[in-house]
Amino acid sequence: MASVKTRTRFLKAWVTLVAALATGATLGPTSAVAAEADVPWIEGRTVVGNALRVSGAEAIYKDCSSLQDPGYKVQWLRDGHPVETRPDHSEYLYALESDDLGSRISAVLTGSTPVCGSRQITVAASDAIRKAVPRSLGFTGSNTVELLARRKDGTMFLYLADDKGKGWKDSRLVGPGWGSFTHLVAPGDLNTSDFWGEINDVLVWSSSGSVRLLPGTGDGGFQTGGGEFGSGWNVFNQIVGPGDFDGDGFNDLLARDSSGNLYLYPINAYEGWLPRTVVGWGWHVMDAIITPGDFDGDGNVDLLARDKAGQLLLYRGDGKGGWAGSDVVGWGWDVMTQIGSAGDFNHDGRADVHAVNKDGNLVMYYGNGAGGWLGADIVGWGWDIFDTIL
Protein backbone atom coordinates (compact mmCIF):
# COMPACT_ATOMS: atom_id res chain seq x y z
CA MET A 1 0.00 0.00 0.00
CA ALA A 2 1.39 3.35 -0.93
CA SER A 3 2.66 5.58 1.88
CA VAL A 4 1.03 8.90 2.64
CA LYS A 5 4.16 10.61 3.93
CA THR A 6 3.52 13.21 1.27
CA ARG A 7 0.55 14.22 3.38
CA THR A 8 2.49 16.25 5.95
CA ARG A 9 -0.30 17.44 8.17
CA PHE A 10 2.00 18.26 11.05
CA LEU A 11 4.33 20.19 8.75
CA LYS A 12 1.41 22.45 7.84
CA ALA A 13 0.66 22.95 11.52
CA TRP A 14 4.34 23.65 12.23
CA VAL A 15 4.52 26.30 9.53
CA THR A 16 1.34 27.95 10.79
CA LEU A 17 2.53 28.05 14.38
CA VAL A 18 6.02 29.27 13.55
CA ALA A 19 4.51 32.08 11.52
CA ALA A 20 2.28 32.97 14.46
CA LEU A 21 5.27 32.89 16.81
CA ALA A 22 7.17 35.28 14.58
CA THR A 23 4.31 37.75 14.18
CA GLY A 24 2.66 37.46 17.57
CA ALA A 25 -0.61 36.40 15.92
CA THR A 26 -3.25 34.73 18.09
CA LEU A 27 -4.89 31.43 17.18
CA GLY A 28 -7.19 31.35 20.20
CA PRO A 29 -6.41 30.02 23.69
CA THR A 30 -7.72 26.64 24.75
CA SER A 31 -6.39 26.61 28.30
CA ALA A 32 -8.85 26.34 31.14
CA VAL A 33 -7.09 29.39 32.60
CA ALA A 34 -8.29 32.65 31.09
CA ALA A 35 -5.54 34.46 29.22
CA GLU A 36 -4.59 37.89 30.51
CA ALA A 37 -2.65 40.53 28.60
CA ASP A 38 0.49 40.20 30.75
CA VAL A 39 0.31 36.46 31.47
CA PRO A 40 1.43 33.91 28.82
CA TRP A 41 -0.86 30.96 28.16
CA ILE A 42 -0.82 27.61 26.37
CA GLU A 43 -2.41 27.88 22.95
CA GLY A 44 -3.60 25.24 20.47
CA ARG A 45 -6.15 22.44 20.29
CA THR A 46 -5.58 19.97 23.11
CA VAL A 47 -6.04 16.95 20.83
CA VAL A 48 -3.48 14.27 19.98
CA GLY A 49 -1.97 15.09 16.58
CA ASN A 50 -1.97 18.83 17.16
CA ALA A 51 0.77 21.07 18.55
CA LEU A 52 0.81 23.55 21.40
CA ARG A 53 2.76 26.79 21.78
CA VAL A 54 3.06 29.49 24.41
CA SER A 55 1.27 32.69 23.48
CA GLY A 56 1.82 36.10 25.04
CA ALA A 57 5.51 35.61 25.87
CA GLU A 58 6.74 37.85 23.05
CA ALA A 59 5.54 41.00 24.78
CA ILE A 60 7.23 40.07 28.05
CA TYR A 61 10.62 39.26 26.49
CA LYS A 62 10.54 41.85 23.69
CA ASP A 63 13.26 44.01 25.28
CA CYS A 64 15.81 41.20 25.00
CA SER A 65 14.74 39.44 21.82
CA SER A 66 16.19 39.54 18.32
CA LEU A 67 15.44 38.06 14.91
CA GLN A 68 17.51 35.01 15.86
CA ASP A 69 16.39 34.69 19.47
CA PRO A 70 12.94 35.48 20.91
CA GLY A 71 14.62 36.14 24.27
CA TYR A 72 13.45 33.04 26.10
CA LYS A 73 13.69 29.25 26.17
CA VAL A 74 10.82 26.85 26.85
CA GLN A 75 10.82 23.82 29.14
CA TRP A 76 7.63 21.82 28.54
CA LEU A 77 6.00 19.93 31.42
CA ARG A 78 3.56 17.02 31.39
CA ASP A 79 1.56 16.97 34.61
CA GLY A 80 4.36 19.00 36.18
CA HIS A 81 7.22 16.77 34.99
CA PRO A 82 9.76 17.96 32.39
CA VAL A 83 9.43 16.43 28.91
CA GLU A 84 11.42 17.05 25.75
CA THR A 85 10.10 18.11 22.38
CA ARG A 86 10.67 15.95 19.33
CA PRO A 87 14.25 16.54 18.13
CA ASP A 88 13.07 17.37 14.60
CA HIS A 89 10.67 20.06 15.85
CA SER A 90 11.15 23.52 17.28
CA GLU A 91 11.47 23.69 21.06
CA TYR A 92 8.74 26.36 20.97
CA LEU A 93 6.20 23.77 19.78
CA TYR A 94 4.96 20.76 21.70
CA ALA A 95 3.63 17.98 19.46
CA LEU A 96 0.86 16.04 21.23
CA GLU A 97 1.23 12.25 21.10
CA SER A 98 -0.36 9.22 22.71
CA ASP A 99 1.78 9.55 25.86
CA ASP A 100 0.07 12.87 26.52
CA LEU A 101 -3.48 11.47 26.61
CA GLY A 102 -5.28 12.57 29.76
CA SER A 103 -2.40 14.77 30.88
CA ARG A 104 -2.11 18.54 31.09
CA ILE A 105 0.74 20.38 29.44
CA SER A 106 2.37 23.43 31.00
CA ALA A 107 5.67 25.25 30.48
CA VAL A 108 8.41 27.21 32.21
CA LEU A 109 9.92 30.13 30.31
CA THR A 110 13.46 31.24 31.09
CA GLY A 111 15.29 34.24 29.64
CA SER A 112 17.90 33.22 27.06
CA THR A 113 20.03 36.38 27.05
CA PRO A 114 22.07 38.11 29.78
CA VAL A 115 19.48 40.89 29.98
CA CYS A 116 16.62 38.46 30.57
CA GLY A 117 18.47 35.52 32.06
CA SER A 118 16.82 35.82 35.47
CA ARG A 119 13.33 36.33 34.09
CA GLN A 120 11.43 33.07 34.62
CA ILE A 121 7.71 32.53 34.15
CA THR A 122 5.56 29.46 34.84
CA VAL A 123 2.74 29.06 32.32
CA ALA A 124 -0.51 27.52 33.57
CA ALA A 125 -1.42 24.05 32.32
CA SER A 126 -3.65 23.34 29.34
CA ASP A 127 -6.88 21.40 29.37
CA ALA A 128 -6.49 17.61 29.50
CA ILE A 129 -5.27 16.13 26.22
CA ARG A 130 -7.98 14.25 24.32
CA LYS A 131 -8.27 11.76 21.48
CA ALA A 132 -9.10 12.76 17.93
CA VAL A 133 -12.77 13.59 17.42
CA PRO A 134 -14.89 10.45 16.88
CA ARG A 135 -17.50 9.94 14.17
CA SER A 136 -20.32 10.24 16.69
CA LEU A 137 -19.83 14.02 17.02
CA GLY A 138 -21.28 14.46 13.54
CA PHE A 139 -20.26 16.91 10.82
CA THR A 140 -21.53 20.10 12.45
CA GLY A 141 -20.26 19.44 15.99
CA SER A 142 -23.77 18.76 17.24
CA ASN A 143 -22.75 15.69 19.25
CA THR A 144 -25.79 13.83 17.95
CA VAL A 145 -26.49 11.52 15.02
CA GLU A 146 -25.83 13.07 11.61
CA LEU A 147 -26.15 10.82 8.56
CA LEU A 148 -24.65 11.44 5.14
CA ALA A 149 -26.87 9.80 2.52
CA ARG A 150 -25.92 9.52 -1.16
CA ARG A 151 -28.79 9.23 -3.60
CA LYS A 152 -28.35 6.86 -6.55
CA ASP A 153 -27.79 9.81 -8.90
CA GLY A 154 -24.72 10.84 -6.85
CA THR A 155 -26.34 13.68 -4.89
CA MET A 156 -25.35 13.81 -1.21
CA PHE A 157 -27.62 14.91 1.64
CA LEU A 158 -26.98 15.46 5.34
CA TYR A 159 -29.65 14.45 7.88
CA LEU A 160 -29.37 16.01 11.33
CA ALA A 161 -31.07 14.27 14.23
CA ASP A 162 -33.22 16.26 16.62
CA ASP A 163 -31.14 17.21 19.64
CA LYS A 164 -34.13 16.87 21.97
CA GLY A 165 -35.89 13.67 20.93
CA LYS A 166 -36.13 10.72 18.57
CA GLY A 167 -36.47 12.41 15.24
CA TRP A 168 -34.89 14.60 12.60
CA LYS A 169 -34.32 18.31 12.91
CA ASP A 170 -33.19 19.10 9.40
CA SER A 171 -31.95 17.76 6.08
CA ARG A 172 -29.51 19.61 3.86
CA LEU A 173 -28.23 19.29 0.35
CA VAL A 174 -24.47 18.73 0.48
CA GLY A 175 -24.09 18.64 -3.29
CA PRO A 176 -24.02 16.58 -6.49
CA GLY A 177 -21.10 14.70 -8.03
CA TRP A 178 -20.53 12.09 -5.31
CA GLY A 179 -21.41 9.23 -7.66
CA SER A 180 -17.88 9.04 -9.07
CA PHE A 181 -16.61 7.58 -5.80
CA THR A 182 -16.68 3.81 -5.43
CA HIS A 183 -16.43 3.85 -1.65
CA LEU A 184 -16.92 6.41 1.11
CA VAL A 185 -15.90 6.25 4.77
CA ALA A 186 -16.68 8.61 7.65
CA PRO A 187 -13.72 7.88 9.95
CA GLY A 188 -14.02 10.81 12.36
CA ASP A 189 -11.42 13.58 12.44
CA LEU A 190 -8.32 12.56 10.49
CA ASN A 191 -7.14 16.10 9.79
CA THR A 192 -6.17 16.66 13.44
CA SER A 193 -3.79 19.51 12.66
CA ASP A 194 -6.45 21.90 11.38
CA PHE A 195 -7.01 25.02 13.42
CA TRP A 196 -10.63 25.84 12.66
CA GLY A 197 -12.19 23.37 15.06
CA GLU A 198 -12.63 19.71 15.85
CA ILE A 199 -14.20 18.65 12.59
CA ASN A 200 -15.01 15.26 11.11
CA ASP A 201 -13.80 14.35 7.63
CA VAL A 202 -14.69 11.93 4.82
CA LEU A 203 -12.44 9.59 2.83
CA VAL A 204 -13.41 8.79 -0.76
CA TRP A 205 -12.13 6.09 -3.12
CA SER A 206 -11.83 6.17 -6.90
CA SER A 207 -12.09 3.08 -9.13
CA SER A 208 -8.29 3.15 -9.53
CA GLY A 209 -7.87 2.56 -5.80
CA SER A 210 -6.63 6.03 -4.89
CA VAL A 211 -7.95 7.60 -1.71
CA ARG A 212 -8.64 11.29 -1.09
CA LEU A 213 -9.36 13.07 2.13
CA LEU A 214 -12.21 15.59 2.06
CA PRO A 215 -11.72 17.70 5.20
CA GLY A 216 -14.91 18.76 6.90
CA THR A 217 -15.74 22.45 7.18
CA GLY A 218 -17.74 22.11 10.40
CA ASP A 219 -21.06 23.19 8.90
CA GLY A 220 -21.87 19.95 7.08
CA GLY A 221 -19.75 20.71 4.02
CA PHE A 222 -16.41 19.38 2.83
CA GLN A 223 -13.33 20.81 1.18
CA THR A 224 -12.39 19.27 -2.14
CA GLY A 225 -8.66 20.02 -1.96
CA GLY A 226 -7.60 17.55 0.70
CA GLY A 227 -5.17 15.74 -1.59
CA GLU A 228 -4.38 12.07 -2.13
CA PHE A 229 -4.28 9.98 1.02
CA GLY A 230 -2.96 6.78 -0.54
CA SER A 231 -3.26 4.42 -3.50
CA GLY A 232 -3.73 0.71 -4.21
CA TRP A 233 -6.80 0.39 -1.97
CA ASN A 234 -8.87 -1.40 -4.62
CA VAL A 235 -7.53 -4.70 -3.24
CA PHE A 236 -10.03 -4.28 -0.38
CA ASN A 237 -13.75 -4.99 -0.54
CA GLN A 238 -14.66 -3.43 2.81
CA ILE A 239 -13.10 -0.41 4.52
CA VAL A 240 -14.40 1.16 7.74
CA GLY A 241 -13.37 3.84 10.22
CA PRO A 242 -13.74 2.37 13.73
CA GLY A 243 -12.35 5.37 15.61
CA ASP A 244 -9.29 4.96 17.80
CA PHE A 245 -8.97 1.17 17.64
CA ASP A 246 -5.42 0.87 19.02
CA GLY A 247 -5.66 3.43 21.81
CA ASP A 248 -3.04 5.90 20.56
CA GLY A 249 -5.42 8.85 20.30
CA PHE A 250 -5.70 8.88 16.50
CA ASN A 251 -8.63 7.57 14.48
CA ASP A 252 -7.74 4.46 12.46
CA LEU A 253 -8.97 2.43 9.48
CA LEU A 254 -9.80 -1.26 9.15
CA ALA A 255 -9.73 -2.90 5.71
CA ARG A 256 -10.71 -6.40 4.56
CA ASP A 257 -9.19 -8.03 1.47
CA SER A 258 -10.73 -10.71 -0.77
CA SER A 259 -9.04 -13.48 1.25
CA GLY A 260 -10.88 -12.40 4.38
CA ASN A 261 -7.88 -10.85 6.14
CA LEU A 262 -8.73 -7.82 8.26
CA TYR A 263 -5.99 -5.19 8.52
CA LEU A 264 -5.57 -2.34 10.94
CA TYR A 265 -4.14 0.83 9.39
CA PRO A 266 -3.07 3.09 12.25
CA ILE A 267 -2.96 6.76 11.30
CA ASN A 268 -0.32 9.11 12.63
CA ALA A 269 -0.63 12.83 12.00
CA TYR A 270 3.14 13.24 11.61
CA GLU A 271 4.09 10.37 9.29
CA GLY A 272 0.80 9.28 7.73
CA TRP A 273 0.20 5.54 7.98
CA LEU A 274 2.04 3.50 10.56
CA PRO A 275 2.82 -0.13 9.55
CA ARG A 276 -0.37 -2.13 9.09
CA THR A 277 -1.11 -5.26 11.11
CA VAL A 278 -3.43 -8.24 10.56
CA VAL A 279 -6.12 -8.18 13.25
CA GLY A 280 -8.41 -10.90 11.88
CA TRP A 281 -8.79 -13.84 9.50
CA GLY A 282 -11.84 -15.42 7.90
CA TRP A 283 -13.79 -12.17 7.69
CA HIS A 284 -14.96 -13.09 4.17
CA VAL A 285 -17.97 -14.74 5.85
CA MET A 286 -19.14 -11.23 6.82
CA ASP A 287 -21.10 -9.16 4.33
CA ALA A 288 -21.27 -6.01 6.48
CA ILE A 289 -18.93 -4.46 9.07
CA ILE A 290 -20.34 -1.73 11.32
CA THR A 291 -18.42 0.69 13.54
CA PRO A 292 -20.53 1.69 16.57
CA GLY A 293 -17.68 3.03 18.71
CA ASP A 294 -17.89 1.72 22.26
CA PHE A 295 -20.94 -0.53 22.08
CA ASP A 296 -20.44 -2.55 25.28
CA GLY A 297 -19.55 0.27 27.66
CA ASP A 298 -15.98 -0.75 28.55
CA GLY A 299 -14.38 2.35 27.04
CA ASN A 300 -12.87 0.57 24.02
CA VAL A 301 -13.86 0.74 20.36
CA ASP A 302 -15.86 -2.30 19.14
CA LEU A 303 -17.09 -3.72 15.84
CA LEU A 304 -20.39 -5.20 14.76
CA ALA A 305 -20.41 -7.61 11.80
CA ARG A 306 -23.21 -9.38 9.94
CA ASP A 307 -22.50 -12.83 8.58
CA LYS A 308 -24.10 -14.28 5.45
CA ALA A 309 -26.62 -16.19 7.57
CA GLY A 310 -27.98 -12.91 8.95
CA GLN A 311 -26.43 -13.13 12.41
CA LEU A 312 -25.10 -9.91 13.93
CA LEU A 313 -21.95 -10.39 15.98
CA LEU A 314 -20.28 -8.03 18.42
CA TYR A 315 -16.48 -8.07 18.40
CA ARG A 316 -15.23 -6.42 21.56
CA GLY A 317 -12.09 -4.33 21.13
CA ASP A 318 -9.39 -4.47 23.79
CA GLY A 319 -8.29 -0.86 23.28
CA LYS A 320 -4.85 -1.96 22.05
CA GLY A 321 -5.59 -2.99 18.47
CA GLY A 322 -6.93 -6.46 19.31
CA TRP A 323 -9.99 -8.27 20.60
CA ALA A 324 -11.53 -9.12 23.96
CA GLY A 325 -14.09 -11.68 22.76
CA SER A 326 -17.20 -11.87 20.62
CA ASP A 327 -20.91 -12.55 21.00
CA VAL A 328 -23.95 -13.02 18.77
CA VAL A 329 -26.20 -10.03 19.44
CA GLY A 330 -28.85 -10.45 16.75
CA TRP A 331 -30.49 -12.72 14.19
CA GLY A 332 -32.40 -12.08 10.99
CA TRP A 333 -30.38 -9.04 9.97
CA ASP A 334 -30.17 -10.33 6.40
CA VAL A 335 -33.44 -8.49 5.72
CA MET A 336 -31.51 -5.22 6.02
CA THR A 337 -30.06 -3.71 2.85
CA GLN A 338 -27.79 -1.29 4.73
CA ILE A 339 -26.52 -1.16 8.33
CA GLY A 340 -24.50 1.50 10.09
CA SER A 341 -23.90 3.40 13.30
CA ALA A 342 -23.38 7.12 13.77
CA GLY A 343 -23.78 7.79 17.48
CA ASP A 344 -26.53 8.22 20.05
CA PHE A 345 -29.91 8.91 18.40
CA ASN A 346 -32.15 8.88 21.50
CA HIS A 347 -29.78 10.84 23.77
CA ASP A 348 -29.39 8.21 26.48
CA GLY A 349 -25.59 8.14 26.31
CA ARG A 350 -25.41 4.81 24.47
CA ALA A 351 -24.43 3.99 20.88
CA ASP A 352 -27.27 3.05 18.53
CA VAL A 353 -27.41 1.27 15.16
CA HIS A 354 -29.43 2.25 12.10
CA ALA A 355 -30.56 -0.05 9.28
CA VAL A 356 -32.62 0.16 6.10
CA ASN A 357 -35.02 -2.75 5.58
CA LYS A 358 -36.31 -4.12 2.29
CA ASP A 359 -39.33 -1.79 2.44
CA GLY A 360 -37.04 1.24 2.50
CA ASN A 361 -37.76 2.05 6.15
CA LEU A 362 -34.95 3.47 8.27
CA VAL A 363 -34.99 1.59 11.57
CA MET A 364 -33.07 2.75 14.65
CA TYR A 365 -31.95 0.05 17.09
CA TYR A 366 -31.18 1.45 20.53
CA GLY A 367 -28.13 0.05 22.29
CA ASN A 368 -28.22 -0.62 26.03
CA GLY A 369 -24.56 0.32 26.57
CA ALA A 370 -23.61 -3.24 27.52
CA GLY A 371 -23.60 -4.97 24.14
CA GLY A 372 -27.35 -5.45 23.80
CA TRP A 373 -30.56 -3.68 22.83
CA LEU A 374 -33.35 -1.55 24.31
CA GLY A 375 -35.81 -1.71 21.42
CA ALA A 376 -36.22 -0.17 17.98
CA ASP A 377 -38.25 2.44 16.09
CA ILE A 378 -38.89 3.28 12.45
CA VAL A 379 -37.42 6.78 12.07
CA GLY A 380 -37.67 7.30 8.32
CA TRP A 381 -39.33 6.12 5.11
CA GLY A 382 -38.15 5.98 1.53
CA TRP A 383 -34.48 5.50 2.38
CA ASP A 384 -34.09 2.92 -0.40
CA ILE A 385 -33.38 5.86 -2.74
CA PHE A 386 -29.90 6.00 -1.18
CA ASP A 387 -27.07 3.65 -2.17
CA THR A 388 -24.71 4.77 0.62
CA ILE A 389 -25.44 5.93 4.15
CA LEU A 390 -22.59 7.06 6.40
N, C-alpha and C positions, 0 to 999 in steps of 0.2 A: 504494500500500500504506500502510495506516495506520501512523503513527509509534508507537513505544513509549516516548516520553519520559516518559509517566506512570509507567513502571516505573523508578523512581529507585533503583537498587540502591546506587549509591555514596552517595546521600543517607542511606540507612539505615545504611551503614557509618560515615558521618561522624557521625551522631547517636550511634551506639553508642560510638565512640571519644572523642568530646567528653565524653560522660557519664563514661566511664572516667577521662579526664584530670581531670575535676572531682572525682571521688570517690577517685581513687587505686586504683581496681579493677584487677585483673590479668586479662588475657585469655590469658596464656600466652606465654612467650618463644619465638621461633623462631630466634634468633641461634645461630651455631655456638659463640659464646662463652658459657659458663655465667654466668647472672646471679647476682651477689652482692648482699647486702642494701644495701651502700653504694656500689655501682657501677651507674649507669644502663645500660640495654640497649635495643636495638631490638626492638620487639614488633609482631607482626602476621604474617599469612601472606605469604611472599615469592613471591607469584604476581601476574602482571599483572592489573589490575582490582581489586586490594585496596589497602589503605592501611596505612602504617607509622606508628608513633608511638614516642616515647622513654618508657620506663617506668622508674620509680625515681628520677626527678629531683625529684619533689615533696618528698621527705623531705630532700634536700640543700638545696633553696632555700626551705624552709618558713619560715625566720626572716626572709625579705624578700619574701614573697609577700602578695598580697591577693586579694579577690574579683575585681578587675579585671585583675590581673597576677600570673601564677604565679611571678614573680621571675626568670625567665630567658627568653632568646630562643634560637631554634634555627636553625643554619645546616646544611642538609642537604648531604651530599657523595655523589657517585656515583664510585666507584673513586677516592676521594680528592680529587675536583674539585668545587668548589661548584656546586650547582644550585638553582634557585628552585622553590618550590611553585607550584601553579596559583593564579592571582590570586583565583579565586572560592572558594578553600579556605583553611582555617586554616593558619598557618605551622607549627603543631604536628603537622600531618598531612602525610605524603608519599604522594601518589597514584601508584601504580606504573603505568607506561605502557610502550609498546613500546620506547622508547629505553633503558629500564632492563634489558632482557633480557640475562641473562648477567653483569650488573654486581652489585656489592655496595654497599649503601647504609649510610652511617655518618652521624654528626652531631657538631657542636661546639656545646656549650651555653655561653652567656655570660650572666652576671648582668645583669638589666635595670633594677636600681635602684642608687642610690648605695651602699647597704649591701653589695650583692652584685656590684657592677660588675666587680670584679677576679676573680671566681670563674668560672673557665673549665674545662670538662670535655670531653674527647674521648670519644665513645661508640663502642665497637667496631662493626665492620661486620656487617651481616646476612649470612645465607646468600645465594648467588647467586640472582638473580631468575629465575623460571621461567615457562613458558607455562601457560595454563589446563589443567586436567587433561583428558587425552584419553579417549575412549570406551574404549580398551583397558584402562584400570585397573579396569573393572567398576563394580558398584554397591555393593560392600562393601569397596572398597579392596584387593582381593586381588591385583591386578596379574596376573590371569589371565582367561581367557575366562569371561564370565558372560552368559548369554542370557536375555532376557525373551521369553516365548512366550505369546501370547494364544490361548486356546482359542476355538472358534467360538461358544460361549455367552457370551463376554465375560469369562471368568475368566482372570486373569493368573498365570503361574508364573515363578519365577526358577530357572535351572539354573546351578549353580556347577561349573566344571571342577575336576578333581583338580589340586592344586598340585604333584603329584609325578610324574604320568604322563599318558597319553592316555586320559582317562576323565572320569567325572562323580563329584564328591564328594557332592553334595547337590542336592535340588530343594525349593523352598519355594513355598507358596501366597502370592502377593502380595495377591490379593483379587478379588472379582467387580466387575462394573459397568464394565469397560473396553470393552464392546461399543458404547457410545454414541459413541465416537471414530472418525472416519472415517480418520484417519491418525495414526501415532505415529512419532516420531523420537527416537533416543538420540544427542544431539549432543555428549556429554561434559559438562563442567562449564560451564554458562552463568551460574550464580548465584555468580560469583567473589567476591562481597563477603560471603559467609556466613562465620561464625567458628567453625563446629563441625566443620571439616575440609574436605579436598579431596574433594568428593562430586559424582558424576555425576547429571545431571538427565534428565528426559524432557519433550518437547514433545508436546502432543496437540491435534488439530484437531477442531472440530465441523463439522457439515454446513453451517453458515452461513458458514464460512471463518474464524471466530475461532480464535486460537491461545492456549493456556494453558501456562504453565510449571508442571510438577510437580517442585519441588525434591527431590532425593534426601535421605534421612535417614542414609545411610551404612551401613545394615544390610540393604539390599535393599528398603526401603520408600520411600514417596514422600509428601510433604505435598500436601494438596489445595488449599491456600490460596495458591498461587503468583501468582494474578492473571492478567489478560489480557496477552498478549505481543504482540498485533497482530490485525488483522482484514483481510478481503478476500483471504485466501490460497486460497480455493476456485478461483481462476483457474489454479492449478498442479495438474498431475497427477502430479508426482514431487517430493518434497522430501527432502533427505538432509543429514546433519551430517558433513562431511568432517574436522572438526578445525580446526586453524589453517591455513586455505588461503592466506591472504595474508601470513602471517609477522608479524603484529602482536602475537601472544601470546594473542589471544582466539579461542575456537572460533567458527566461522562456519556459515552455512547456504548450500546450493545448491538452487535451485528451477527446475524446467522448466515452461514454459507449453505450451498446446496447439499453438502454432506451432513448437515445438521450440527456442525460445530458452532458454538456460541462464543463470540470474542468480546472481551472488554477492551474498549479504546479509552484509556484515561486521557483527559485533556489537561494541559498545563498552559497557563496564559503566557509563559515566558518562552517555551520551546515548541508549542503546538502539541502534537501527539506524543505521549510517552509510549514506550514499547507495549504492544498489545499482548494480552494473555488469553488463553482458552479457559473459559469459566463454565463450560457445559458441553456435553456430547448428546447426540440422539434427539436434538431439538427439531428434527425434520418431521416428527410426529405432531408438532404443534402447527396449527394454521393461523394463530393469532397470538401476539405477545403484547401485553398491556402493562403500562407503567403507572401504578397508582401512588407512588411515593411510599410512605410508611403506612402499610395497610393493616399491620397487626399490632401497632402501638408500642413497639420496642425501641423506636428511635432510629431504626435502620431502613434503608430503601429496599422495597420488595418488588417482585414481579408477579403478575398473573398471566397464565397461559392457557389457551383453549386447545385441547387435542382434537383429532379428527373424529372422535366419537362423541364430541360435544361436552366433555367434562371440562370444568374450569378448575385449574390448579393454582394454588398459592405457593410461590417459592420465596421463602423467607431469607432476606439478605442478612449477612453477618456484620455489615458495616465496614468490612475490610476487603471487599472485592470477591467474596465467596458466599456460601450458603449455610443456613442454619436449619434446614429441613424443608419439607414440603407437605401439603395437605390438599385433598380434593375439597373445594368449597362451593361446587355447583355442578348441576347436570342439565342437559337439554339446551345448552348454549349454542348448539349448532343451528338453531332457528334464527340466530342473530347474524345480520349481514355485515355489521361493523360493531366493534367494541373498543372502548377507550376509557381514559380517566383523566380528569383535568382539575381535580381538587374537591372542595367541600361544597356541595350544592345546597344542602339544607341547613348549613351554618351550625352544625353541632360539634364541630372540631374534628370530624372524622372524614377520611377519604372516601369518596363515592365513585361509582362506575356507571358510565352511560353506554347504551347499546341501541342499535336500530334493528327492529324486527322486520320480518318479511312483509308486513303491512305498511312499512314506512314510518311506524311510530318510534319516537325517541323515548326510551325507557330509562329512568334513573334508578339505580340500585344503591341503597344507602348502606354504607359500611358501618359496622358496630365498633370499629377501632381495635378489634381483637382478632381480626381475620375472618369475620363472619358478616352477617347481614341483619338489617333492621327493617326490611320491607322494600317496596318499589312503587314508583308512580310513573304513569305516562306524562311526559312533560313537553311533548311536541308531536306534530303530525306532518306528514309529507316530507320527511327527511330522506326518503329514498331518491330525491333529486340530487343528492350530494354523493360524489364518489370518494371523497376523503373528508374525514372529520378529525381535527387535531384537538 
